[in-house]
Amino acid sequence: MVDENGVIIGSVCTKEIDGRVYIGKLMVHPDHRHKGYGSMLLSEIEGFFPDKRYELFTSTRSLDNIRLYQKLGYAIFARKVINDELEFVYMEKNGKD
């Protein structure tokens, strides 16, 4: 995602494997957060891969990210404790519903 001057303000990486779309590295530049760009990036992915199951993960410390994903229909389906300071939540959304 670029702004009107061609400067990158957001990006997302994905890959599809066996009907599942794995979403990773969703990023929005700090100066452009809370403007709906993260939602737009996820919407583009879901539109590009319709009727699939979408999966992503984030840190439990990323409360804004978790709220965004939940608002967009993603639900936590697993957790993984890495160490005393780091835990990941794995979230999914079924685009076939």
ROSEDO-533917 format. One line per 8 residues: their letters; for each residue x, y, z of N, C-alpha, C. Coordinates in pm, whole numbers. Example, Ala and Ser with C-alpha at 12.3 -4.5 7.8 and 13.67 -1.06 7.14 Angstrom:
BEGIN
AS> 1319 -569 780 1230 -450 780 1320 -330 780 | 1285 -225 708 1367 -106 714 1290 3 787 $
// end
This chain:
BEGIN
MVDENGVI> 86 -116 0 0 0 0 90 122 0 | 60 217 -89 139 340 -99 47 461 -83 | 107 571 -40 29 695 -30 30 766 -164 | -25 886 -167 -38 961 -293 97 999 -354 | 204 990 -274 338 1021 -325 419 896 -361 | 354 781 -351 422 656 -384 506 600 -271 | 492 655 -150 567 608 -34 491 490 28 | 562 383 57 500 265 117 453 299 257 $
IGSVCTKE> 323 273 283 268 298 416 210 171 478 | 203 64 401 154 -62 455 185 -177 364 | 187 -297 423 212 -416 341 160 -539 415 | 144 -646 339 104 -774 396 157 -884 305 | 195 -995 366 243 -1111 291 145 -1226 315 | 124 -1307 213 35 -1422 226 87 -1538 144 | 38 -1655 179 59 -1772 95 -60 -1865 117 | -99 -1934 10 -208 -2029 18 -153 -2170 9 $
IDGRVYIG> -195 -2253 101 -154 -2393 102 -278 -2476 133 | -317 -2561 41 -429 -2654 61 -556 -2585 110 | -592 -2475 48 -717 -2407 82 -710 -2315 202 | -594 -2305 264 -575 -2213 375 -485 -2099 331 | -524 -1979 371 -444 -1861 338 -377 -1815 467 | -245 -1821 467 -167 -1779 583 -126 -1633 563 | -168 -1551 658 -142 -1407 651 -30 -1375 748 | 72 -1308 697 185 -1274 783 238 -1136 751 $
KLMVHPDH> 303 -1081 848 371 -952 832 278 -842 783 | 160 -834 843 71 -721 815 127 -601 889 | 162 -498 813 225 -380 873 162 -253 816 | 145 -155 905 104 -21 865 198 75 934 | 253 170 859 346 269 915 280 338 1034 | 354 360 1143 296 422 1263 224 555 1236 | 270 633 1142 205 761 1111 70 744 1043 | 39 622 1000 -83 597 923 -176 496 989 $
RHKGYGSM> -149 464 1115 -235 370 1186 -366 436 1226 | -464 351 1252 -599 393 1295 -671 473 1186 | -639 442 1061 -706 506 947 -778 402 860 | -781 278 906 -850 173 832 -764 99 731 | -635 129 726 -549 66 625 -526 -83 653 | -514 -121 780 -500 -263 811 -621 -341 767 | -740 -286 793 -864 -350 749 -869 -361 597 | -824 -256 530 -823 -258 383 -729 -364 330 $
LLSEIEGF> -612 -379 390 -517 -480 345 -575 -621 364 | -636 -646 479 -697 -777 501 -813 -802 404 | -892 -701 378 -1002 -713 283 -951 -748 144 | -841 -688 104 -782 -719 -27 -738 -865 -34 | -676 -914 73 -632 -1053 76 -753 -1146 65 | -856 -1116 145 -975 -1201 143 -1044 -1196 7 | -1040 -1082 -59 -1097 -1071 -193 -1016 -1145 -298 | -886 -1147 -280 -797 -1215 -373 -806 -1367 -357 $
FPDKRYEL> -833 -1412 -235 -847 -1554 -205 -987 -1578 -146 | -1093 -1570 -228 -1228 -1584 -173 -1257 -1727 -127 | -1347 -1735 -29 -1398 -1864 19 -1289 -1957 70 | -1192 -1903 138 -1085 -1983 196 -1089 -1969 347 | -1005 -2044 413 -983 -2026 556 -858 -1941 570 | -867 -1835 650 -757 -1742 670 -701 -1763 810 | -568 -1765 819 -502 -1781 948 -391 -1676 963 | -373 -1631 1086 -265 -1539 1119 -230 -1556 1265 $
FTSTRSLD> -119 -1497 1306 -86 -1499 1448 -26 -1366 1487 | -35 -1337 1616 19 -1214 1671 52 -1236 1817 | 126 -1146 1875 160 -1153 2016 40 -1113 2102 | 29 -1172 2218 -77 -1133 2310 -60 -990 2358 | 58 -935 2342 83 -795 2378 27 -698 2274 | -4 -746 2156 -54 -662 2047 -206 -651 2056 | -253 -585 2161 -397 -579 2187 -473 -509 2076 | -415 -402 2018 -481 -334 1906 -499 -428 1788 $
NIRLYQKL> -396 -508 1760 -405 -603 1648 -515 -706 1674 | -518 -761 1795 -618 -862 1829 -758 -803 1816 | -777 -682 1866 -909 -617 1855 -949 -598 1709 | -853 -554 1626 -882 -536 1483 -924 -668 1420 | -846 -773 1442 -876 -902 1382 -1011 -954 1428 | -1040 -940 1557 -1170 -986 1607 -1284 -905 1546 | -1264 -775 1532 -1366 -690 1470 -1396 -736 1327 | -1294 -789 1261 -1308 -833 1122 -1351 -979 1110 $
GYAIFARK> -1383 -1042 1223 -1436 -1177 1219 -1338 -1289 1249 | -1217 -1256 1287 -1118 -1357 1322 -1137 -1398 1468 | -1113 -1526 1497 -1127 -1578 1632 -1001 -1655 1670 | -966 -1650 1797 -849 -1722 1847 -882 -1872 1847 | -790 -1953 1791 -809 -2097 1793 -694 -2170 1861 | -584 -2100 1890 -471 -2163 1958 -382 -2057 2020 | -304 -2100 2116 -206 -2013 2182 -74 -2090 2192 | 36 -2015 2189 166 -2078 2205 254 -1989 2292 $
VINDELEF> 294 -2041 2406 383 -1968 2496 525 -1991 2447 | 594 -1881 2419 732 -1889 2373 827 -1884 2493 | 803 -1788 2582 878 -1777 2707 794 -1695 2805 | 852 -1657 2917 777 -1583 3020 724 -1450 2970 | 784 -1396 2867 745 -1263 2819 674 -1263 2684 | 667 -1379 2619 611 -1381 2484 516 -1499 2466 | 395 -1464 2422 294 -1564 2389 226 -1522 2260 | 205 -1617 2171 136 -1590 2045 -7 -1643 2053 $
VYMEKNGK> -98 -1571 1987 -233 -1623 1965 -247 -1645 1815 | -308 -1757 1781 -333 -1792 1642 -481 -1770 1617 | -511 -1699 1509 -649 -1659 1480 -688 -1707 1342 | -818 -1732 1326 -869 -1784 1200 -1000 -1717 1165 | -1029 -1722 1036 -1158 -1676 984 -1190 -1767 867 | -1312 -1816 865 -1353 -1902 756 -1431 -1819 656 | -1374 -1798 540 -1438 -1717 436 -1550 -1790 364 | -1572 -1916 397 -1677 -1994 331 -1812 -1976 398 $
D> -1814 -1913 514 -1941 -1894 589 -2026 -1787 525 $
// end
